[in-house]
Amino acid sequence: MNRRHFLQLSVAAVSAIGVGGCSGTAPLRTGIHPWIGYEPLYLAEEFGWLSNSVHLLKGAAASDSMSGLLSGELDAAALTLDEALRVFSQGIPLRIVAVTNVSVGADMLVVKPSITSLGSLSGRAIGVELGGVSGVLLFAVLERAGLNTDQVSVIDLPVHRHPEAWQNGIIDASICYEPTATALMKAGGTRLFDSSQIPETIFDTLVVTEQAARRQPEAVRDLVYGHFRGLRHLVRSMHDAVYRVATRQGITPDAVHQSLATIMLPELSANQRYLAYHGRIEVVARRLTDVLIREGLMETRPVYDRLADPSFLPRSMS
């Protein structure tokens, strides 16, 4: 289970591809899956703020969007930065055209009571879903602890299976997120580290293929504008937006508020900084690439002049 399942209790089926746009050009096929940072696009679709040039294809997890990009079935997707790099490394050149959210506590290390410091992770079994964003936090934890992967036992395990592994003594610590984190803390676990301690490192983004950026630039602009239009409603009409999110996902408004408290939703000006030449996105992307290759999670280094592309951002939202 990918952490992007947090706001989904039932899996949405992949919707059929529609045809839009006055010219008859096929719409920008955009993969999306449940995650609080992607809610602005769901809101934009709900209110009719997405142009017909954009079609959201709703999957269950990031893996659906990654597979769609690799197979050519998708032109764009909502992915974490490391997920985007993995797709790029497999031969699909991408551009990052917006940052949807930054993790500021959503991803965390929960440990058993006997582990009182990061250093005492040495020799312990840590549950982590290496194929997802959790691996990024694991490597940050080990770096802070002065440890390497040879000094701990890394148990590659889907996050939803961590509570069972915890109960059975298979793992002593877990890299996780809600709702697994709460389940582990109810079982006696303690939060020892979280993404708020590595600010501006875990990013969720909107990515488009190079081909789509060249062939459908207006549709890409429509996609990005739709995100910011939905974000404006989320920020300015919080009560209404939270109610809509809770109703759509079948959870409580309190759960929505709790998840919102663990992320930062950058508006237009912050996006302009993040996507700037040699800006934070490109700096972090280079560092993540080094880590993913070093740890064997990515075989090939993506080659690009620019990864982040701010040219699709709207000039203003006034």
N, C-alpha and C positions, 0 to 999 in steps of 0.2 A: 504493500500500500504506500503510495507516494504521499508526502505531507500535504499535497494539494487536495487530498480527499477530505480535509478537516471540515469544510463547509458542505459536505455532501453525504447524505445518508442513503440515497439511492442513486445508482449510476444512470446518467442521462445517455440515451442512445445517440449514436452519431446521426445527425440530421442529414436529409437529402440535400444535394447541391442545387441551389436555385439559380436562375438567370436574372441578372439585373443590369442597369445602365442603359441609357437611352441609345447607345450605339450598338447594343446587342453583344458587347464584349463580355465574356464570362467574368463573374465577380472574383474578387480577391479571396481565395479560399483560405480561411484563417482558423487554425486549430486553437481551441481553448478548453480548459478543464477547470473544475471547481477549486478556487483558492481566493481568499479575501482580497488579495492584491489585484485580481482580475475582475472584481465585481463592477468597476466602472464600465467595462464593455458590456456586461450583462445588462446593466441599467440602461446604457445607451440603446441597446437593442430593444429593451422593454418599452422605452419611451419613443421609439422610432427615430432616434437621433443618428443611427448608422445609415449611411448612404446605401442605395441598392448596389453600389459598386463593391460592397464588402459583404461576405457571407461567413458567419461563424459556424464552424463545425465543432460540435460539443463532444468531447471524449471524456474518459474517466480519469486519466492521469497524463502526466507529461510524456510518458512513453508513447502514447497514442499520437501526440503531436510530432514527436521526434521521428517516429516511423513514417508519418505522413509526409514530412519534409524530405526524408530520405528516398521515399518511393515516388516523389513527384506529385502526390495527391493533394499536397498543400502548398500554398505560396507564402504563407506567413504563419506565425504561431506566438503564443505567450509561453515563454520558457525562462528558467533561471539562466544566469550568465554561463555557468559551467555546462549546463545542458546544451546551450547554443554552441559553445566551443566544441563539444563532442560531435554535434551534427556537422559543423564546419570541417572538423578533422576527418570526417568520412566522405568528403568530396562535394559537399553542398555549400558553396560560398554564401554567407549571410551578411546582412547589415542589421545592426541594432538601431532601431528608429525611435525607441522610447523606453524609459525606465518606469515601470508601473509601481514598484514598491521596493523598499529596502528593509531587510530583517533587522529589528532592534530588540530581539528577545524571543522571537518565534521559534528559533532552533536552540536546543539546549542539551547539556550533559546532566543526566540524573544518575546519582550514584547511591550505592548501599551505605548504611551508616558507618561501616568500617573504613570507608575511604574518606579521609578528611582534608586532603589536599590533592592538587593535580599530580604532584610527584608520587603520591601513593597509588597511582594507577599502574605503576610498574608491576608487571607480572599478572595483572588482572585481565579478565575477559570483558571486552567492550562490544556491545551490540551496535551495529551501524549498517545502514543500507547504502553500500558503496556506490551503487548505480545511480543514486539520487544526490540531492544537494547536501545530505547529511555527511557525506564524505569530506566536504569542504570544512565543516566545523570540526570533524575529527582531527584533521591535520593541523588546524589552528590550536586545538587543545594540546596535542602532542608537542607542538612547537613551544607553547607556553610552559609546558611541563618539563621541557628539556629531554624529551623521550623520542624514540623513533618507533616505527611499527614492529621492529623486531623485539622490542622490550615490553610489548603488550600482546595480548591475544585478541586479534580482530575477528569478530564473528559477523560475517556478512549475512544479514537477516532482515527481511522486510519489517518495517517499524511496527506494524500491527501485531507481529508475533513476539515483540519484546516482552510484554507482560508475562506470557507463558514461560519464556526462557528465563526471565527474572525469577519467577516462582519456583522453577525447577532447578535453580542454581547453575544454569548454563552461562549466564552473564552476570557480571558484578556492576556493570554500568551500561548506560544506554545513551546514544545520541538520538534524540527524538524531538517531537513537537506534539502539540495537542491533537487529539485527546489522550494520546499515549502517555504524555508527561504527567498528567493529572492521575492517571491510573497507577503509575509507578510511585508517585509521591504518596498516594493513599496506601500503598503497600510498604511504606517506610522509607522511600527514596528521598534524596535531597538534591536540589538544583545546585550544582557546583560551578557551572560556567554556562554562558549563553551568548547569543550573537550580539547582544548589546555591548559586549566587551571587545568585539572586533568590528567597530563601526564602518559602514560603507564598504562591506565586503560581500555580503550575500544579496545579490540583486535579482529581481524579477524584471523581465524585459519583454518588449514586443520586437520580434525579428521578422525580416522578410528576406526572401532569396534575392540574390543579385539579379536574376532574370526578371523577377516581379518588379524590382525597383526600377529597372530599365523600361520594361514594357507597360507597367501600370502605375506610374508615379502618382497620378491623381487618386487612384484607389488607395494607395499607401497613405497619402495625406488624409483621405477620408477616414481610414482606420485609426490613425493617430488622433485626429480631431475627435472622433467618437469616444476614444478613451478619455480625453480631457473634458469633454462635455459631460460624460458620466461621472467623472471625478468631481467636477464642480457641483453636481447635484448631491453627491455623497457628502461633500464638505459643507455646503450651504444649507442643505435640507437633511441633516443627519437623521432626525427622527423618522422621516418618511423613508429614507434610503435603508436604514437598519431594519425597519419593519418589512420592506420589500425583500431584502436579503434573507431575513429569518423565515419569511413565508415561503419563498422559493426553495430554500434548502431544508425546511422542516426542522429548524432548530430555534432556540429561544433568542430574543433580542440581546439578552445578557451575554450569550455565547458569542454573538457578533461583536459586541462592544469589547469583549475580552480579546478576541483575535485582532481587532483593529488596534488595540493598545500595544501589540507586539510588532507592528510594522510602521514604517513611515511612508506616506504616499506623496512623492515629490510632484509639485505642480510644475508649470511650464518653465519658470525661471531656473528651478533646480535642475530640470532636464537639460536645459541649455548648457549648464555647467558640467553635468555628468557626461554629456555627449561631445563636448568640445574636443578639439584636436589635442592629444596628449592629456585628455581629461581623465577623471576617476575611472570610468568604465574601461578605457584602454589600458590604464595602469594595472587595474585589478585583473583584467583579462590576461595580461602577460604573466602575472604572478600565478594565477590559477593554472594556466597552461603548463608552467614549469612544474607545479605540484602534481597535476594530473598525469603528466608524462613520467615524472619521477616515481610515482606510486603505481604505475602500470595501468592506470584507468583511461589512458588515451595513448594511442600508438604514434600518431602523426601530428606534428605541429602545424596548425593552420597558418597559411601564408596570406597576408593582406597588407595593403598600405593603410587603409582605414577600416576599422571594425564598426565604430560608432558613427552614425550619420545623422547630424542634427537638421539636415536640409528639409526633412518632412515635418518638422515641428511647426505648428501654427505660429504666426507672428504674434498673435495675442488671442485672448479668450474674452475680450470685451464685447 
